[in-house]
């Protein structure tokens, strides 16, 4: 019987969690400059380890200096594979692969990055991880000029969760693709998406309205006639009127100037009025 080639042995070791064999064969392939070769199916060893969701195998391959930027026949790196599907193993793998951050914006044939791939796969946990760690790349574009939000709206991601996440993270809604399609126009074509965009506009407006000099005021809002068992976490906005009626018939007496914005955490059973200096 013919003995198996090192490449076959390595793939079996990855699939079967045989880490002793994996290290042994990885050393052989590294020594012969074969560790970055593609299989007959056009996949690299790092791609296979990622497909199989094997973070420990990925770490062993990295220890043997496998090239993270190697692409498969779709021009995808292992990063693209990991970013497409939500699971804890792929998040672990992404953290390992992103240690050389030079590969972060590697593109496939469509110039899609891992940010775009996460949107295509509706991998919201992975997308959230990427946006938290690399918020400056939220507007990265593919070869058609589409941002992650643009793609999410265009494909109407399931349950709108991806769209909500991108809007919450501050994605720009005024984007036009290289083929002339407007993100705003796409949003208006769907009532649910359009409602999300309108809510985002309102949040932006409120944020902008709050960027005024209020340093002359020290605001302390405390409740009137509030039952001891009832608790509000946020005070009403005093800019709306001088008397604000809220739940449980609780009234706030306010006299601050109209050009303002304020909110304050209040505690149970406290009763007092606004004070200024």
Beta strands, then each sheet from edge to edge (+ up, - down):
strand 1: 243-245
strand 2: 251-253
sheet 1: 1+ 2-
end
